[in-house]
Amino acid sequence: MNTFIALIRFIRSTEPNMDPAVFSFDLELYELKYTLQCIHCEWRRASARGAKEAALKKAQMEVANKPWLRSLLPEWLGLFSGSPECQPPASDPFLESNG
């Protein structure tokens, strides 16, 4: 969280007239991307299928909590955190890879 506080202070010092709503939205997107990247690292380090599935579920939950940001994610994060409704588990490329 200290990273986010430092980021907020930096942005406010460089963009004092920034609309708070835009700033809040940008910060939410940054936070979601960062969280998903951390979860992706967990997924890559996991050797057991259950641990990989748990990481994918965690990523899906993060995106489900902020669905308005889904379309703004980079393509690879969107694929990684894709909802189970859009992709059956058997065809999940992240679970089928050797990681």
C-alpha positions in Angstrom: 0.0 0.0 0.0 2.9 2.4 0.6 3.6 2.2 -3.2 0.1 3.4 -3.9 0.4 6.3 -1.4 3.7 7.3 -3.0 2.1 7.1 -6.4 -0.8 9.3 -5.3 1.5 11.9 -3.9 3.6 12.0 -7.0 0.6 12.3 -9.4 -1.0 15.0 -7.2 2.3 17.0 -7.2 2.7 16.7 -11.0 -1.0 17.1 -11.9 -2.6 19.3 -9.3 -5.7 20.1 -11.4 -6.4 16.5 -12.2 -10.1 15.5 -11.9 -10.4 13.3 -8.7 -12.8 10.9 -10.5 -10.3 10.3 -13.3 -7.5 9.9 -10.9 -9.5 7.4 -8.8 -10.4 5.4 -11.9 -6.8 5.3 -13.1 -5.6 4.3 -9.7 -8.2 1.4 -9.6 -7.0 0.2 -13.0 -3.3 0.4 -11.9 -4.1 -1.5 -8.7 -6.0 -4.2 -10.5 -3.2 -4.7 -13.1 -0.6 -4.9 -10.3 -2.7 -7.4 -8.4 -3.3 -9.6 -11.4 0.4 -9.5 -12.3 1.3 -10.7 -8.8 -1.3 -13.4 -9.0 0.1 -14.4 -12.4 3.6 -14.8 -10.8 2.0 -17.0 -8.1 0.4 -19.1 -10.9 3.7 -19.4 -12.7 5.6 -20.5 -9.5 2.9 -23.1 -8.6 3.7 -26.7 -9.6 0.5 -28.4 -8.4 -2.6 -28.1 -10.6 -4.7 -27.2 -7.5 -2.4 -24.3 -6.8 -2.7 -23.1 -10.4 -6.5 -23.4 -10.3 -6.6 -21.4 -7.0 -4.5 -18.6 -8.5 -6.8 -18.5 -11.6 -9.8 -18.4 -9.3 -8.2 -15.6 -7.3 -7.6 -13.6 -10.5 -11.2 -14.2 -11.7 -12.5 -12.9 -8.3 -10.4 -9.7 -8.5 -11.8 -8.9 -12.0 -15.3 -9.9 -10.9 -15.0 -7.3 -8.1 -14.3 -4.5 -10.6 -16.0 -5.6 -13.9 -16.0 -2.0 -15.2 -12.2 -2.3 -15.6 -12.2 -5.7 -17.5 -12.2 -4.2 -21.0 -9.2 -1.9 -20.1 -6.9 -4.8 -19.1 -4.0 -5.7 -21.4 -5.0 -8.7 -23.5 -2.8 -11.2 -21.7 -4.2 -10.2 -18.3 -7.7 -10.4 -19.7 -7.0 -13.9 -21.0 -5.4 -14.9 -17.7 -8.3 -13.7 -15.6 -11.0 -14.7 -18.1 -14.3 -15.6 -16.4 -15.2 -19.3 -16.3 -18.4 -18.6 -18.1 -16.4 -17.5 -21.2 -14.0 -20.4 -21.1 -14.6 -23.9 -19.9 -11.9 -25.2 -17.6 -11.0 -28.0 -20.0 -9.9 -25.5 -22.7 -8.1 -23.1 -20.3 -4.7 -22.5 -22.0 -3.2 -21.4 -18.7 -4.0 -24.7 -17.0 -2.9 -26.8 -20.0 0.5 -25.2 -20.3 3.6 -26.6 -18.6 4.1 -23.2 -17.0 
